Amino acid sequence: MLRMLNPGVGFRPGKTLIVPDVGRGDPPAAVAGIEVDKGARLVRALDPSGKWLAVYP
């Protein structure tokens, strides 16, 4: 990505580069539970209300 943002710029000491400002954003939600679905071959991370926070194959 840095090469895409800085075409033609040599990556050498002293060069100025353009970099993304990704920020910190909101902190990740706390995981309250884990659900394993063997049939679907998935693992889900759940918040306290049961909402999916993440799904992993």
C-alpha positions in Angstrom: 0.0 0.0 0.0 2.9 2.4 0.8 4.2 1.9 -2.7 0.8 2.7 -4.2 0.6 5.9 -2.1 4.2 6.9 -3.1 4.8 6.0 -6.7 8.3 6.7 -7.8 9.6 7.4 -4.3 12.6 5.5 -3.2 12.3 4.0 0.3 15.5 5.5 1.7 16.4 7.3 4.9 15.4 10.9 4.8 12.6 10.5 2.1 9.2 11.9 2.8 6.3 9.4 2.4 2.6 9.6 2.3 1.0 7.2 4.8 -2.6 6.5 5.7 -4.1 8.0 8.9 -6.0 4.9 10.1 -6.9 6.4 13.5 -7.8 4.4 16.6 -11.5 4.2 16.2 -13.8 2.8 18.9 -12.4 0.2 21.2 -13.4 -3.3 20.3 -16.6 -4.6 22.0 -16.2 -7.1 24.8 -16.9 -10.7 23.9 -19.4 -12.2 26.3 -19.7 -15.6 24.7 -18.4 -18.0 22.0 -20.7 -20.1 19.9 -19.4 -23.1 17.9 -21.6 -24.3 15.0 -20.1 -27.7 13.9 -22.7 -28.1 11.1 -21.8 -24.8 9.5 -18.2 -25.1 10.6 -18.2 -21.6 12.2 -17.2 -20.0 15.4 -19.0 -16.8 16.5 -18.1 -14.2 19.1 -21.1 -12.8 20.8 -21.7 -9.6 22.8 -23.8 -9.6 26.0 -27.1 -9.3 24.1 -26.2 -12.2 21.8 -25.3 -10.1 18.8 -22.6 -11.4 16.6 -19.3 -9.5 16.9 -17.3 -11.7 14.7 -17.6 -14.9 12.7 -14.7 -17.2 11.9 -14.7 -20.1 9.5 
